[in-house]
Amino acid sequence: MISLTAAEINSWVVAFFFPLTRVLAVLLTAPPFDNAALTVNIRLLLGLAITFAISPLLPPMPALDPASAAGLLILAQQLVIGASMGFAMRLVFTAVDLAGNVISLEMGLGFATAYDPQTAGQTAVISEFMGLLALLIFMAINGHLMVIATLTHSFTVLPIGAAHLTASSWWNLANAGAIVFSAGLLLALPILVTLMIGNLALAILSRAAPQLNLMAIGFPLSIALGFAALMFGLSHLGVPLQQFFEYGLQSMLGHFAAAN
């Protein structure tokens, strides 16, 4: 007859549920797994599959009762760590959305919005287009597999129960948020410069020929210049996006460096 002690049962529970908590937190917050098209059941099954696959490779787990105060504290810690890792990766895609919003406003298409199921709100069409393009590039370079690999490596960088997060870890994560503005401006800068030159030409034209109706000329000209610049810039968008994706993957672990 097989008999199991309470210590053995606790060790099995700890070895599975603690990693599962971090895995599920990442799947809920990190692209592309946070997409609204993935239901909760799909994410749960994916989290269980990932945890079963990586559990033999993980460092030894702490020997404690998972229902104790210390066990619940570690469980909450894994939830926070996983959510912060997913948030660090989400910052990259937020930068792309910011670039699309800025371009839409400068082109005069700020009123042209579409329903975004990801945010459950109205999003500028250029922002929606650039977000979908960034997601396709991310999937094309196997970014979803890189996220899972980074998640697996995080258990080595920050073992469960072996290290504690410090204030500097969250400061590093806050500093990583600067990519939203720097990367967003960098992506939108070529198109913004093109539109600025077009507006400058319209200003000179208005001084040279005041009888022209600039409202009838300037609006379609800004839209045409914006779409032309966007069309020519798409062929060069892959390289900076890959660099931003690499930064996002590094920042998933980078803000934990000070905690070890």
C-alpha positions as CSV (number, residue, x, y, z in Angstrom):
1,M,0.0,0.0,0.0
2,I,1.4,3.4,-1.0
3,S,1.6,5.9,1.9
4,L,2.5,9.5,1.5
5,T,3.6,11.8,4.3
6,A,2.5,15.4,4.7
7,A,6.0,16.6,3.9
8,E,6.1,14.8,0.5
9,I,2.7,16.1,-0.5
10,N,3.8,19.7,0.5
11,S,6.9,19.3,-1.6
12,W,5.0,18.3,-4.6
13,V,2.5,21.1,-4.2
14,V,5.3,23.6,-3.8
15,A,7.2,22.3,-6.7
16,F,4.2,22.8,-9.0
17,F,2.0,25.6,-7.8
18,F,4.7,28.2,-7.0
19,P,6.1,28.1,-10.6
20,L,2.6,27.9,-12.0
21,T,1.7,31.2,-10.3
22,R,4.6,33.0,-11.9
23,V,3.9,31.4,-15.3
24,L,0.2,32.3,-15.2
25,A,1.0,35.9,-14.2
26,V,3.3,36.3,-17.2
27,L,0.7,34.8,-19.5
28,L,-1.9,37.3,-18.3
29,T,0.3,40.4,-18.8
30,A,2.9,39.7,-21.5
31,P,2.3,39.9,-25.2
32,P,1.2,38.1,-27.2
33,F,-0.4,35.9,-24.5
34,D,-2.4,38.8,-23.1
35,N,-4.5,39.1,-26.2
36,A,-8.2,39.2,-25.6
37,A,-8.7,36.5,-28.2
38,L,-7.1,33.9,-25.8
39,T,-9.7,32.9,-23.3
40,V,-8.9,32.2,-19.7
41,N,-9.2,28.4,-20.2
42,I,-6.6,28.5,-23.0
43,R,-4.2,30.5,-20.9
44,L,-4.7,28.1,-18.0
45,L,-4.0,25.0,-20.1
46,L,-1.0,26.7,-21.6
47,G,0.3,27.6,-18.2
48,L,-0.2,24.1,-17.0
49,A,1.7,22.7,-20.0
50,I,4.6,25.1,-19.6
51,T,4.9,24.4,-15.9
52,F,4.9,20.6,-16.5
53,A,7.6,21.1,-19.1
54,I,9.9,23.3,-17.1
55,S,9.4,21.9,-13.6
56,P,12.2,19.2,-13.9
57,L,14.6,22.0,-14.9
58,L,13.9,24.3,-12.0
59,P,16.1,24.9,-8.9
60,P,15.2,23.2,-5.7
61,M,12.1,24.6,-4.0
62,P,11.9,25.7,-0.4
63,A,10.7,23.1,2.1
64,L,7.6,24.7,3.7
65,D,3.9,24.3,4.1
66,P,2.3,26.1,1.1
67,A,-0.7,27.0,3.3
68,S,1.4,28.7,6.0
69,A,2.0,32.4,6.2
70,A,5.5,32.0,4.6
71,G,4.0,29.9,1.8
72,L,1.3,32.4,1.0
73,L,3.8,35.2,1.0
74,I,6.0,33.4,-1.5
75,L,2.9,32.7,-3.6
76,A,2.0,36.4,-3.7
77,Q,5.7,37.2,-4.5
78,Q,5.6,34.9,-7.5
79,L,2.4,36.6,-8.7
80,V,4.0,40.1,-8.5
81,I,7.2,38.9,-10.2
82,G,5.3,37.4,-13.1
83,A,3.1,40.4,-13.5
84,S,6.1,42.8,-13.5
85,M,7.9,40.7,-16.1
86,G,4.8,40.8,-18.4
87,F,4.5,44.5,-17.8
88,A,8.1,45.1,-18.8
89,M,7.4,43.4,-22.2
90,R,4.1,45.2,-22.6
91,L,5.9,48.5,-22.5
92,V,7.5,47.8,-25.9
93,F,4.1,47.4,-27.5
94,T,2.8,50.5,-25.7
95,A,5.6,52.5,-27.3
96,V,4.4,51.3,-30.7
97,D,0.8,52.3,-29.8
98,L,2.1,55.7,-28.7
99,A,3.9,56.2,-32.1
100,G,0.7,55.3,-34.0
101,N,-1.3,57.8,-31.9
102,V,1.1,60.6,-32.5
103,I,1.2,59.9,-36.2
104,S,-2.6,59.9,-36.4
105,L,-2.8,63.2,-34.7
106,E,-0.2,64.9,-36.9
107,M,-1.8,63.5,-40.0
108,G,-5.2,64.8,-39.0
109,L,-6.7,61.3,-38.5
110,G,-7.2,61.6,-34.8
111,F,-10.9,61.4,-35.3
112,A,-10.6,58.1,-37.2
113,T,-10.8,55.5,-34.5
114,A,-11.7,51.8,-34.4
115,Y,-12.7,49.5,-31.5
116,D,-9.7,47.7,-30.0
117,P,-10.7,44.5,-28.2
118,Q,-7.4,44.5,-26.4
119,T,-8.1,47.7,-24.6
120,A,-11.9,47.6,-24.8
121,G,-11.9,51.1,-26.2
122,Q,-11.5,53.3,-29.3
123,T,-8.0,53.4,-30.8
124,A,-6.6,55.4,-33.7
125,V,-6.5,53.4,-36.9
126,I,-2.8,54.1,-37.5
127,S,-2.1,53.0,-33.9
128,E,-4.1,49.8,-34.5
129,F,-2.3,49.1,-37.7
130,M,1.1,49.6,-36.2
131,G,0.2,47.5,-33.2
132,L,-0.9,44.6,-35.4
133,L,2.2,44.9,-37.5
134,A,4.4,44.9,-34.5
135,L,2.6,41.8,-33.2
136,L,3.1,40.0,-36.5
137,I,6.8,40.8,-36.6
138,F,7.1,39.6,-33.0
139,M,5.4,36.3,-33.8
140,A,7.5,35.9,-37.0
141,I,10.8,36.1,-35.0
142,N,9.4,33.6,-32.5
143,G,9.1,36.2,-29.8
144,H,6.4,34.2,-28.0
145,L,9.0,31.4,-27.6
146,M,11.6,33.9,-26.4
147,V,9.1,35.1,-23.7
148,I,8.7,31.5,-22.5
149,A,12.5,31.0,-22.6
150,T,13.0,34.2,-20.6
151,L,10.3,33.1,-18.1
152,T,12.1,29.8,-17.7
153,H,15.5,31.5,-17.1
154,S,13.9,33.8,-14.5
155,F,13.6,30.9,-12.1
156,T,17.4,30.7,-12.2
157,V,18.0,34.4,-11.9
158,L,15.5,34.7,-9.1
159,P,14.8,31.3,-7.5
160,I,11.6,30.8,-5.6
161,G,12.1,31.7,-2.0
162,A,15.8,32.2,-2.3
163,A,15.9,36.0,-2.9
164,H,13.8,39.0,-2.0
165,L,12.9,41.9,-4.1
166,T,14.3,45.3,-3.2
167,A,13.3,48.9,-3.8
168,S,16.0,49.2,-6.5
169,S,14.3,46.4,-8.5
170,W,11.1,48.4,-8.8
171,W,13.1,51.5,-9.6
172,N,14.7,49.7,-12.5
173,L,11.3,48.6,-13.7
174,A,10.1,52.2,-13.5
175,N,13.1,53.4,-15.5
176,A,12.3,50.8,-18.1
177,G,9.1,52.7,-18.7
178,A,11.1,55.4,-20.4
179,I,11.0,53.2,-23.6
180,V,7.4,54.2,-24.1
181,F,8.3,57.8,-24.9
182,S,11.8,57.3,-26.3
183,A,11.0,54.4,-28.6
184,G,7.6,55.8,-29.5
185,L,9.1,59.1,-30.6
186,L,11.9,57.3,-32.5
187,L,9.4,55.3,-34.5
188,A,7.2,58.3,-35.3
189,L,10.1,60.8,-35.9
190,P,10.6,60.2,-39.7
191,I,6.9,60.7,-40.4
192,L,6.7,63.7,-38.1
193,V,9.6,65.3,-39.9
194,T,7.9,64.7,-43.2
195,L,4.6,66.2,-42.0
196,M,6.5,69.2,-40.5
197,I,8.1,69.9,-43.8
198,G,4.7,69.7,-45.5
199,N,3.2,72.1,-43.0
200,L,6.2,74.5,-43.5
201,A,5.6,74.4,-47.3
202,L,1.9,75.2,-46.7
203,A,2.8,78.1,-44.5
204,I,5.1,79.5,-47.2
205,L,2.4,78.9,-49.8
206,S,-0.1,80.8,-47.7
207,R,2.1,83.8,-47.6
208,A,2.8,83.6,-51.3
209,A,-0.8,83.1,-52.4
210,P,-3.2,84.2,-49.7
211,Q,-6.2,83.6,-51.9
212,L,-5.7,79.8,-51.7
213,N,-8.0,77.8,-49.4
214,L,-5.5,76.1,-47.2
215,M,-8.2,74.2,-45.3
216,A,-9.1,72.5,-48.6
217,I,-5.5,71.9,-49.6
218,G,-3.7,71.3,-46.3
219,F,-5.9,68.6,-44.9
220,P,-5.7,66.1,-47.8
221,L,-2.0,67.0,-48.3
222,S,-1.2,66.1,-44.7
223,I,-3.0,62.8,-45.0
224,A,-1.3,62.0,-48.3
225,L,2.2,62.9,-47.0
226,G,1.6,60.8,-43.9
227,F,0.5,57.7,-45.8
228,A,3.4,58.1,-48.2
229,A,5.9,58.4,-45.4
230,L,4.3,55.5,-43.6
231,M,4.4,53.4,-46.8
232,F,8.1,54.1,-47.4
233,G,9.0,53.6,-43.8
234,L,7.4,50.2,-43.4
235,S,10.3,48.5,-45.1
236,H,12.7,49.9,-42.5
237,L,10.5,49.3,-39.5
238,G,11.6,45.7,-38.8
239,V,15.1,46.4,-37.5
240,P,14.1,49.0,-34.8
241,L,11.2,46.8,-33.7
242,Q,13.5,43.8,-33.3
243,Q,15.8,46.0,-31.2
244,F,12.9,47.1,-29.0
245,F,11.8,43.5,-28.6
246,E,15.3,42.5,-27.5
247,Y,15.2,45.4,-25.0
248,G,11.8,44.2,-23.7
249,L,13.1,40.6,-23.2
250,Q,16.2,41.9,-21.4
251,S,14.1,44.2,-19.2
252,M,12.0,41.2,-18.1
253,L,15.0,40.1,-16.1
254,G,17.0,43.3,-15.9
255,H,15.0,44.9,-13.1
256,F,15.7,41.9,-10.9
257,A,19.5,42.3,-11.1
258,A,19.7,44.3,-7.9
259,A,17.6,41.8,-6.0
260,N,20.2,39.0,-6.1
